[in-house]
Amino acid sequence: MPRTVLVTGGTSGIGRAVAAAFAADRAEVFVTGRTPDTVERTARDLGVHGVVCDAADPRQAEALAARLDGLDVLVNAAGGLARPGTEAEPGLDALLAQWRENLAQNLLTAVLTTASVRDKFTAGGSVVSIGSIGAERRGGAYGAAKAALAAWNASLSAELAPQGVTCNVVAAGYVAGTNFFHGGLSAERERALVEETHVKRPGTVEDIARTVHFLASPGARHITGQTMHVNGGAFTTR
Ligand SMILES: NC(=O)c1ccc[n+]([C@@H]2O[C@H](COP(=O)([O-])OP(=O)(O)OC[C@H]3O[C@@H](n4cnc5c(N)ncnc54)[C@H](OP(=O)(O)O)[C@@H]3O)[C@@H](O)[C@H]2O)c1
């Protein structure tokens, strides 16, 4: 029986590679994004179902959940740097907007989507949410949102374990080949990000997709409530 897999933010970068990895298993894959064109193109290219859905909108998350009969794997990949320019803008209103958007994009997308589908999970299911190295150091509003994502994941794991569902975060370091930096990553900054890795290369979307795929595999059933760092050694753990 093919697995049913939902990948939010599955139309670009990491989410698209995750969707492709599960599609290669002949799973029934649903990808979401907010932009109709890229949803349609990705669905066609990968041979998956595409659903236009803003994961930070409760009504849209509910409507998406209503389309699923059951669910084996949820990958919360939707997210990114919200309003990158606003840190320089003065005033509390701009600051509030920047924090709200980062929390909505990187935390609430996962919280709302997971809540909307939690009764659909089959035993043996998995939730994998894409976190960031930014949670471990100067990450500003974005890093704070990703740190909160990991904290939320720990409690989610305890809540869903009785249903036989594992819940983990894959915290990515710098990954090339995505729209994450909105085209604004300078060559100098990219060199610095690569230099801080032990392996002296950027992550690829496949590096992250393979880790997600493993966490949703039979070999990972005793791994839950964890944050797995995939960053080439740029941040190490004990
Ligand atoms: N690239 C990196 O270096 C890096 C490092 C650490 C962590 N990450 C994390 O990896 C995840 C994937 O990012 P990426 O690097 O692959 O960037 P990306 O290429 O910009 O992909 C982001 C995807 O999320 C979708 N999306 C954004 N907000 C959404 C929302 N509210 N509802 C539904 N879909 C939404 C985007 O489509 P639409 O814009 O059309 O909605 C797109 O499909 C993010 O959570 C990001 O924070 C990335």
The ligand as a Tripos MOL2 file, in Angstrom:
@<TRIPOS>MOLECULE
LIG
   48    52     1     0     0
SMALL
NO_CHARGES

@<TRIPOS>ATOM
      1 N1         18.1390   27.1730    2.2740 N.am      1 LIG1
      2 C1         18.7540   27.2070    3.4400 C.2       1 LIG1
      3 O1         19.9590   27.5320    3.5280 O.2       1 LIG1
      4 C2         17.9850   26.8380    4.7040 C.ar      1 LIG1
      5 C3         18.7140   26.6820    5.8850 C.ar      1 LIG1
      6 C4         18.0570   26.3180    7.0500 C.ar      1 LIG1
      7 C5         16.6960   26.1090    7.0290 C.ar      1 LIG1
      8 N2         15.9870   26.2860    5.8800 N.ar      1 LIG1
      9 C6         14.5290   26.0370    5.9270 C.3       1 LIG1
     10 O2         14.1790   25.1240    4.9230 O.3       1 LIG1
     11 C7         12.7860   25.2860    4.6170 C.3       1 LIG1
     12 C8         12.6170   25.3120    3.0980 C.3       1 LIG1
     13 O3         13.2370   26.5080    2.6050 O.3       1 LIG1
     14 P1         14.1080   26.5360    1.2660 P.3       1 LIG1
     15 O4         15.4820   26.8760    1.6420 O.co2     1 LIG1
     16 O5         13.8490   25.3340    0.4620 O.co2     1 LIG1
     17 O6         13.4930   27.8660    0.5860 O.3       1 LIG1
     18 P2         12.5750   28.0990   -0.6890 P.3       1 LIG1
     19 O7         13.2560   27.5760   -1.8970 O.co2     1 LIG1
     20 O8         12.2470   29.5490   -0.6160 O.co2     1 LIG1
     21 O9         11.2540   27.2350   -0.4320 O.3       1 LIG1
     22 C9         10.2660   27.6400    0.4770 C.3       1 LIG1
     23 C10         8.9780   26.9430    0.1230 C.3       1 LIG1
     24 O10         8.0040   27.2180    1.1350 O.3       1 LIG1
     25 C11         6.8220   27.7470    0.5030 C.3       1 LIG1
     26 N3          6.1690   28.5810    1.5060 N.ar      1 LIG1
     27 C12         6.6750   29.6550    2.1570 C.ar      1 LIG1
     28 N4          5.7600   30.1300    3.0210 N.ar      1 LIG1
     29 C13         4.6740   29.3300    2.9170 C.ar      1 LIG1
     30 C14         3.4020   29.3010    3.5550 C.ar      1 LIG1
     31 N5          3.0570   30.2220    4.4610 N.pl3     1 LIG1
     32 N6          2.5250   28.3250    3.2170 N.ar      1 LIG1
     33 C15         2.8550   27.3930    2.2890 C.ar      1 LIG1
     34 N7          4.0400   27.3760    1.6550 N.ar      1 LIG1
     35 C16         4.9280   28.3360    1.9690 C.ar      1 LIG1
     36 C17         7.3400   28.4340   -0.7470 C.3       1 LIG1
     37 O11         6.3670   28.6230   -1.7600 O.3       1 LIG1
     38 P3          5.4820   29.9840   -1.8510 P.3       1 LIG1
     39 O12         6.4030   31.1280   -1.5570 O.co2     1 LIG1
     40 O13         4.9320   29.9590   -3.2340 O.co2     1 LIG1
     41 O14         4.4410   29.8310   -0.8070 O.co2     1 LIG1
     42 C18         8.3710   27.4010   -1.1900 C.3       1 LIG1
     43 O15         7.7340   26.2820   -1.7920 O.3       1 LIG1
     44 C19        12.3370   26.5600    5.3180 C.3       1 LIG1
     45 O16        11.6280   26.2070    6.4840 O.3       1 LIG1
     46 C20        13.6520   27.2420    5.6760 C.3       1 LIG1
     47 O17        13.5160   28.0670    6.8020 O.3       1 LIG1
     48 C21        16.6010   26.6390    4.7140 C.ar      1 LIG1
@<TRIPOS>BOND
     1     1     2 1
     2     2     3 2
     3     2     4 1
     4     4     5 ar
     5     4    48 ar
     6     5     6 ar
     7     6     7 ar
     8     7     8 ar
     9     8     9 1
    10     8    48 ar
    11     9    10 1
    12     9    46 1
    13    10    11 1
    14    11    12 1
    15    11    44 1
    16    12    13 1
    17    13    14 1
    18    14    15 2
    19    14    16 1
    20    14    17 1
    21    17    18 1
    22    18    19 2
    23    18    20 1
    24    18    21 1
    25    21    22 1
    26    22    23 1
    27    23    24 1
    28    23    42 1
    29    24    25 1
    30    25    26 1
    31    25    36 1
    32    26    27 ar
    33    26    35 ar
    34    27    28 ar
    35    28    29 ar
    36    29    30 ar
    37    29    35 ar
    38    30    31 1
    39    30    32 ar
    40    32    33 ar
    41    33    34 ar
    42    34    35 ar
    43    36    37 1
    44    36    42 1
    45    37    38 1
    46    38    39 2
    47    38    40 1
    48    38    41 1
    49    42    43 1
    50    44    45 1
    51    44    46 1
    52    46    47 1
@<TRIPOS>SUBSTRUCTURE
     1 LIG1         1 GROUP 0 **** ****
